[in-house]
């Protein structure tokens, strides 16, 4: 499973629904597992499958026209209980990025801790994104973490990004971790030399 995220140029799955809570993302009955693997198959379980295990044709994830590393969701995504498993399920299902106009704070932090990038855009840009995907399911969305920008293709040139673009915010520490694929321990190891220099200077000063 890829950890680091720099630029993602991908098609997207549009989940045009507001207030998607964590119990809808991964139902509580699947929370017994302690490892992160295997949650993807139960992502949006009750929306994706009937009680007999057959797929619900109307649900967007079951539509072969839509796929990619990006999930585009309605406002207030990830509300409800604080289960980290919601981020596990999205990442295990192959998503690296979730785009919405608002994320619940706990979900947002859980996502960042699990190498899933939540990109917060304006409601206007979100609706433009949904419209672009509806017009062409193969449209490519470009997300550049280094520059903190998200872009849609130009109307007259699908191969060219930048017709509509917007910047997004992210905590600098989490940005560094995502760009390098660091968890908290990896980050501390990456600055071990600086820590040792500080300790030596501090001890010497005392």
N, C-alpha and C positions, 0 to 999 in steps of 0.2 A: 504494500500500500504506500503510495507516494505521500511524503510529508511536506516537502517544501513546495511553496507556491510563489511564482514570480509573475509570469503572464499566462493567461488562459484565453484561448481563442476557440470558442466552442458553440455548438448549437445548444438549445435550452429546452427544458420541459416547463410549460406554463401551468402553474396551479393558481388560477385566478380566483382565489377565495380568501377572505379576511378571517382573522381570529383563529388560525389553525393552531390548536394547542398540542402539547407534547403527548397527550394520550391518543390523539389522532395520528401523530407521527409514529409512535411506537406504543401500542396498547400495553397496559400495566401487566397483563398476564405473561408477557415475554421478558420481564425484567429479572428473572431468576438467574440467568447466565451471568458470569462474572468476567468473561473475556469479551472483547469487542467484535469478534468475528461472528458472522452469521446473522447479524441483525438486519442487514439489507433486505433479505428475503421477506421480512415482516414489516418493512417500512410501509406506512399507511395500510396496514393489513386489512382493517375492516372496510376501508374504501376500495381496496383493490380486489378483494376476493369475496365470494359468496361463502356461506357456511359449509358447503361441500368441497371448498377449495378451488372451485372454478373461478376464472377471472370475470370481473365485472367489466364488460366491454366499454361502458361509458366513462370509466375513470381514466384520466389523462395518462397515467403511467402505463396503462395497458394499450395505449395507442402507439403502434410502431412508427408513426410519423414523427413522434417527439422523443428525443433522446439527447444525451450530451452530459457534460460535466457541470452544467449550471441549472439550478432550479430557480425559477422566478415565481415568487409567491406574493399573495396579497398582504395588506397591512396587518401588523400585529402578529407576526409569525413567531411560533415558539412560546406562546403564552401558556399558562397553567403550571403544573408541577415542575420541579427543578431537575427532573431526571436527565442525567448525562447521556443516557442511552439514546435519546433523540438525535444527538449529534453523531453518535456511533452508527446509528441506522442509516442516516443520510450519507455519511462518509463511506460506509460499507457498500452502499448501493451505487457508488461511483461518482457521487457529487463532490466537487471541490469548492463550489461557490453557491451560496444562496443569496438571491437579490430580493429585497423587499423595501417598502418605505418606512417600516418600523419593526424592530425586533424586541422581544422581551429581554430584559437585561441578563437574566440568568442563562437563558438559552444562548445569547450572544457570547457570553463568557465561556460557556461549555463548548460552543463551536470553535472558538479561537484556541482553546486548550486541546482540541482534537484535530487541528489542521484542516478545519472547515472554515472558509472565509465568508463571513456575513457582510454583504455590501449594502449599505443603507443609501437609498437614492430618494429623490423627491417624488411625491405622488405623480407629478406630471411626467417625469422620466419613466417611472414604473409603468404608467399607462401606455407610453410610447413603445416601451419594450414589449408589452403584451400585444399591442397592435402589430408590431413588426413580426412577431412570431406567428400571429394568426394569419397574416398576409402570406408569410413564407416560413414554414416550419424548419427549413434548412438555413435560415438566416444565422449568421455568425456574430456572436457578441464577444467583444474584446475587453478583457479586464487586465489592467496592468497595476500590480500591487506596488511596484517600486515608485511609480508616479501617482498612485492612488486615483486612477481614472478608469471610467467605464465608458465604452463607446459602442454605438450602433453603426451599421454600414450606411454609406451615403445612398440616398434614394436612387440616384442614377448610375451607381457603380457598386454593386453588391460586394465586390472584392476590396473596396476601400473603406476603412473604418474612419470614424471621426465626424460624420454628418451631424450626429447628436452625441454629445459626450458630457460627462458630469464627473466631478471629483467626489471622493468619499473619504470619510474620516476613519482612522484606526489608531489605536494606542501604539506609540513608537516601539515599545518593548515587544508587543505582540507582532508587530510588523517585522521586526528583526527576526523573531523566532520563526515566523512563517516563511520568510524569504530563505532562511537557512535550514529549515526543517528541524529546528531546535525545540525540545521540551525544556522545562525549567532547569533540569540538571544539565542538559547539553549546553544551555546558555552559560551556566556558571563555569562549566569546564572550558568554554570558549574564551572566557575572560580570566582564566586562572592566573595567567602571568600578571595581569593588572592587579588582581587581588593580592598576589604574593608581594608585588612591589609596594603596594599600599601597606601591607602588614610589616614589611621590613622597614619602611620609612617611619611607621608609627612606633615600632619597637625601638628603633634607633633614637627617635626623638625623646622617648621616655627615658 
